[in-house]
Amino acid sequence: MNVHAASPLTATPSGRPRARALGIRLDGTPGPANALTDVPGVEIGYTTLVEGTSVRTGVTALLPRGRADVGLPCAAGRYALNGNGEMTGGSWLDETGSLAGPVLITNTHAVGPVHRGVIDWTVANRPDLARQWLLPVVAETWDGYLNDINGSHVRPEHAVAAIDAAAPGPVEEGCVGGGTGMNCYGFKGGSGTASRLVEYGTARYTVGAFVQANFGARRELVVAGVPVGRRMTEDNPMEDTDWFAPGGAGSVIVVVGTDAPLLPGQCTALARRVPMGLARTGTTGSHFSGDIFLAFSTANRGALASGFPQSPATDEDYDTLRHIPWGRIDPFYTATVQAVEEAVLNALTTAEETVGRDGHRTPGLPHARLRTLLEEQSHPTGD
């Protein structure tokens, strides 16, 4: 198969094969790029840092309304399955039910410089917003197995560059951006994305997911319902050496976005469905994994603003939010679960074997072996 000639559904812009290129059967209908960027307006950018033998890290920027509309709020909500991690700005997001800026993802010890970088970008590009207060949303997962995480390699300008690089359309996956040094199920993990279309009356909405996948023990891995991890235990250096972290440690950040009109509480409900998509890939949720999720809706443009009032309230000063009735929200839950599952599998299939600090090595997911195991399940001996 010539993946370089494949569609965005089966290959990344650089030609890395996505899950569908391996014949993995997945539920639901994806958008044209099968990515969070299928939600109109969403842009994603990366800064990838690979230097010498020890630097394997980076920054990912997710812009719900693109650079042009930073500061225009989206309805939003968040949920933490396990709190061994960090997402800044969450208290204000909970208070207002809105997200007005970019979401940045990096490594655990780089949250500070990335947070500063978001402020620097805003001061330079949106001084009107910087005159008020800024509470950037920055999330992290731990890449210290492959990356010199205690070094000052990620700097504010790398966050600025990731925001400036953000673009719509097909998205690179695997060993890029904040996912550069991450591992998943004992294989190389990292950045992954997927989307699903939801028909609603005569309308069609998109639900997209982006994951920074750095979680799961090898024995847990499930692909399309097949428990392949227990039959792929060979070449598992993270768990077969005296490395201190137990299998399953690491963390996962997931961002879900949609153009469907949702209330902030409904966004939180979507975020609560993320663990079901992760569980389809096998994880049971490690105590040592920070599993933190955020969901937003780009509908209801112009609502949920919370700047300082410039004059007394009038009879016209009301926000109006159009939203999907709670009784009809199930298809959006389904789309979230399906998109999250495929985003994890895309992170695994697109990532490549990586050697990093102290000679630590993480193998890539063996595509041929995975195909064989899935085919055996489809055509068991004796059928």
C-alpha positions in Angstrom: 0.0 0.0 0.0 1.3 3.4 -1.0 0.3 5.4 2.1 1.7 8.6 0.6 -1.1 8.4 -2.0 -3.7 7.5 0.6 -6.5 9.8 1.8 -6.4 11.7 5.1 -8.5 8.9 6.6 -5.7 6.4 6.2 -2.5 8.5 6.3 -1.1 11.6 8.0 0.3 14.5 5.9 3.8 12.9 6.1 2.5 9.5 5.0 2.4 7.7 8.3 -0.3 5.0 8.3 -3.3 5.6 10.5 -5.4 2.9 12.1 -7.7 2.5 9.0 -4.7 1.8 6.8 -4.2 -1.4 8.8 -7.7 -2.6 8.2 -8.8 -2.0 11.7 -12.6 -2.0 11.8 -14.1 1.0 13.6 -17.6 2.2 14.3 -19.1 5.5 13.1 -18.6 7.9 10.2 -15.5 10.1 10.3 -15.3 13.6 8.9 -13.1 14.4 5.8 -9.8 14.6 7.8 -10.9 12.3 10.6 -9.6 14.8 13.0 -10.6 17.4 15.6 -10.0 20.0 12.9 -13.1 18.7 11.1 -15.0 20.9 13.6 -15.2 24.2 11.6 -12.7 26.8 12.9 -10.5 24.4 15.0 -6.8 24.7 14.3 -3.9 22.6 15.6 -0.2 23.4 15.7 3.0 21.8 17.0 6.5 22.6 18.1 8.5 19.3 18.1 11.8 19.2 20.0 14.3 16.4 19.1 17.8 17.4 20.1 20.9 15.2 20.8 20.3 11.9 22.6 18.1 13.2 25.4 15.5 15.8 24.2 12.3 14.2 23.0 9.5 16.6 23.8 7.4 19.5 22.5 4.2 21.6 22.6 0.8 21.1 21.1 -1.6 24.0 20.6 -5.4 23.5 20.0 -7.3 26.6 19.0 -11.1 26.0 19.3 -11.9 29.1 17.1 -8.6 29.5 15.3 -6.1 32.3 15.9 -8.5 34.9 14.4 -11.1 34.4 17.1 -9.0 33.8 20.2 -10.9 35.5 23.1 -14.3 34.6 21.7 -15.7 32.1 24.3 -16.9 28.6 23.7 -19.1 26.6 26.0 -16.9 24.1 27.8 -16.6 21.6 30.6 -14.0 19.2 32.0 -13.7 16.0 33.9 -10.8 14.1 35.6 -11.0 10.4 35.7 -7.8 10.3 37.8 -6.1 13.4 39.2 -2.4 12.5 39.0 -1.9 15.3 36.4 -2.4 19.0 35.7 -4.6 21.2 33.6 -4.3 24.9 34.5 -7.2 27.3 34.2 -9.7 24.7 35.2 -11.2 26.5 38.2 -12.3 29.5 36.0 -13.5 27.1 33.3 -15.7 25.4 35.9 -16.9 28.8 37.2 -18.0 30.2 33.9 -18.6 27.2 31.7 -16.5 28.8 29.0 -13.2 28.5 27.2 -11.9 31.6 25.5 -8.3 30.9 24.6 -6.0 28.2 23.2 -5.4 24.8 24.9 -1.8 23.9 25.1 -0.4 20.4 25.9 3.2 19.6 26.8 5.3 17.6 29.3 4.8 17.6 33.1 7.7 19.9 34.0 7.1 22.3 31.1 3.7 23.6 32.2 5.3 26.8 33.6 7.1 28.0 30.4 4.2 27.0 28.2 1.8 29.0 30.4 4.1 32.0 30.1 4.3 31.5 26.3 0.5 31.7 26.0 0.6 35.0 27.8 3.5 36.2 25.6 1.5 35.3 22.5 -1.6 37.0 23.7 0.3 40.2 24.7 1.9 40.3 21.2 -1.2 39.4 19.2 -4.2 40.4 21.3 -3.2 43.2 23.6 -6.9 44.0 24.1 -7.3 40.6 25.9 -4.0 41.0 27.8 -5.2 44.2 29.4 -7.7 42.0 31.3 -6.7 38.8 33.1 -5.4 35.6 31.5 -5.8 32.1 32.9 -4.3 29.9 30.2 -5.3 26.3 29.9 -2.2 24.1 29.8 -2.2 20.4 30.3 0.5 17.8 30.6 1.6 14.2 30.5 4.9 12.7 31.7 7.7 12.0 29.1 10.6 11.4 31.4 11.4 7.9 30.2 12.5 9.2 26.8 13.0 12.9 27.5 15.3 14.8 29.8 12.2 16.2 31.5 14.1 18.1 34.2 16.0 20.1 31.6 14.8 23.6 30.6 14.3 22.5 27.0 10.8 23.8 26.5 10.7 27.6 26.6 7.9 30.2 26.2 8.8 30.8 22.6 8.1 27.1 21.8 4.5 27.7 23.0 4.3 30.8 20.9 5.6 28.9 17.8 3.0 26.1 18.3 0.1 28.6 18.4 1.5 30.4 15.3 1.8 27.0 13.5 -1.9 26.1 14.2 -3.8 25.3 11.0 -7.0 23.6 9.9 -7.2 20.4 7.8 -5.3 17.1 8.1 -3.2 16.7 11.3 0.2 15.1 11.8 0.1 12.4 14.5 2.4 10.2 16.6 5.8 11.6 17.6 5.0 15.3 17.2 4.3 18.2 19.5 3.6 17.4 23.1 3.4 13.8 22.2 7.0 13.5 21.0 8.3 11.6 24.0 5.1 9.8 25.1 4.4 6.1 25.3 1.1 4.1 25.2 0.6 0.5 26.2 4.3 -0.1 26.2 4.6 1.1 22.6 5.4 4.5 21.3 2.4 6.7 21.7 1.9 10.5 21.4 -0.5 12.7 19.5 -3.7 11.3 17.9 -7.0 12.5 16.6 -10.3 11.4 15.0 -13.8 12.6 14.3 -17.3 11.5 13.9 -20.3 12.9 12.0 -23.7 13.1 13.8 -26.9 13.6 11.8 -29.5 15.7 13.6 -32.7 16.4 11.7 -31.5 18.1 8.6 -28.3 19.3 10.2 -25.0 17.4 10.4 -22.6 18.1 13.3 -19.1 17.0 13.9 -17.6 15.6 17.1 -13.8 15.5 17.1 -11.2 14.3 19.7 -7.5 14.9 20.2 -5.4 12.8 22.6 -2.0 13.0 24.0 -1.7 9.3 24.7 0.8 8.3 27.4 -1.0 5.5 29.3 -1.8 1.8 29.6 0.1 -1.4 30.3 1.1 -3.6 27.4 -1.0 -6.6 28.5 -4.1 -4.3 28.5 -4.1 -3.3 24.9 -7.3 -4.0 23.0 -7.8 -3.2 19.3 -11.2 -3.4 17.7 -12.4 -5.6 20.5 -9.4 -8.0 20.2 -7.2 -8.3 23.3 -3.9 -8.2 21.4 -1.7 -6.9 24.2 -1.5 -10.2 26.0 -0.1 -11.7 22.8 2.4 -8.9 22.2 4.4 -9.0 25.4 7.8 -9.4 23.7 10.1 -6.4 23.3 8.6 -4.4 26.2 11.6 -2.5 27.6 9.6 -0.1 29.8 8.2 -3.0 31.8 10.9 -5.6 31.4 13.7 -3.4 32.9 14.1 -2.0 36.4 12.6 1.3 35.3 10.7 2.6 38.3 7.3 3.5 36.8 4.8 0.6 36.9 3.0 -0.5 33.7 0.1 1.8 33.0 1.7 4.9 34.4 2.0 8.1 32.4 -1.2 10.0 31.8 -3.6 11.0 29.0 -5.1 14.3 28.0 -8.1 14.4 25.8 -9.8 17.4 24.2 -13.2 16.9 22.6 -14.8 19.6 20.3 -18.0 19.9 18.5 -20.0 22.4 16.5 -23.2 21.1 17.9 -24.9 23.7 20.2 -24.3 22.4 23.8 -24.7 23.9 27.2 -21.6 23.9 29.4 -23.0 21.1 31.5 -23.5 19.1 28.3 -19.8 19.7 27.4 -18.9 18.3 30.8 -21.1 15.3 30.1 -19.2 14.7 26.8 -15.9 14.9 28.8 -17.3 12.3 31.2 -17.7 9.9 28.2 -14.1 10.0 27.3 -13.1 7.2 29.6 -15.4 4.9 27.8 -13.5 5.5 24.6 -10.2 4.9 26.4 -11.6 1.7 27.9 -12.3 0.4 24.5 -8.5 0.3 23.9 -8.1 -1.7 27.1 -7.0 0.6 29.9 -8.5 0.2 33.4 -7.1 3.5 34.6 -3.9 3.5 36.6 -3.5 5.3 39.9 -0.2 6.7 38.4 -1.9 8.1 35.3 -3.4 11.7 35.2 -6.5 11.3 33.0 -7.9 14.7 32.4 -10.4 15.7 29.7 -11.9 18.9 28.3 -14.9 19.3 25.9 -16.0 22.5 24.1 -18.8 23.6 21.7 -18.1 26.3 19.1 -21.8 27.0 18.6 -23.6 30.0 20.2 -21.0 32.4 18.9 -20.9 35.6 21.0 -22.4 34.1 24.1 -20.7 33.4 27.5 -18.5 36.5 27.5 -17.3 37.6 30.9 -15.3 40.8 30.4 -15.8 43.9 32.6 -19.1 45.6 32.0 -18.7 49.1 30.5 -22.1 50.5 31.5 -25.1 49.6 33.6 -27.2 46.6 32.5 -30.2 47.2 30.1 -33.2 45.2 29.2 -31.3 43.8 26.3 -28.3 42.5 28.3 -29.1 38.8 28.2 -27.2 35.8 26.7 -29.2 33.3 24.6 -28.0 29.7 24.3 -29.5 27.3 21.8 -28.8 23.7 22.7 -29.5 20.1 21.9 -32.2 18.8 24.3 -30.8 16.5 26.9 -33.1 13.8 25.7 -31.4 13.8 22.3 -27.8 14.0 23.3 -27.0 10.2 23.2 -25.7 10.3 19.6 -23.1 12.8 20.6 -22.0 10.6 23.5 -21.6 7.8 21.0 -19.6 9.9 18.7 -17.3 11.0 21.5 -16.6 7.4 22.6 -15.9 6.3 19.0 -13.7 9.3 18.2 -11.6 8.9 21.4 -11.0 5.2 20.7 -9.8 5.8 17.2 -7.7 8.8 18.2 -5.7 6.5 20.6 -5.3 3.9 17.9 -4.1 6.6 15.5 -1.5 7.8 18.0 -0.2 4.2 18.3 -0.2 3.3 14.6 1.5 6.6 13.5 4.2 6.7 16.1 7.7 5.3 15.4 10.3 3.6 17.6 12.1 6.1 19.6 15.4 6.1 21.5 15.9 8.8 24.1 17.6 9.7 27.3 20.0 7.2 28.9 19.5 5.0 25.9 15.9 4.2 26.8 14.0 2.8 23.8 10.3 2.4 23.1 9.3 0.2 20.1 6.6 1.3 17.7 3.5 -0.8 17.4 4.4 -3.7 15.1 1.9 -3.3 12.2 2.3 -6.7 10.6 2.0 -8.5 14.0 -1.2 -6.6 14.8 -2.7 -7.4 11.4 -2.0 -11.1 11.9 -3.7 -11.1 15.3 -6.8 -9.2 14.0 -7.0 -11.6 11.1 -6.8 -14.6 13.3 -9.7 -13.2 15.3 -11.7 -12.7 12.2 -11.0 -16.2 10.8 -10.4 -18.4 13.8 -9.0 -21.9 13.2 -11.7 -24.4 12.5 -14.2 -21.9 11.0 
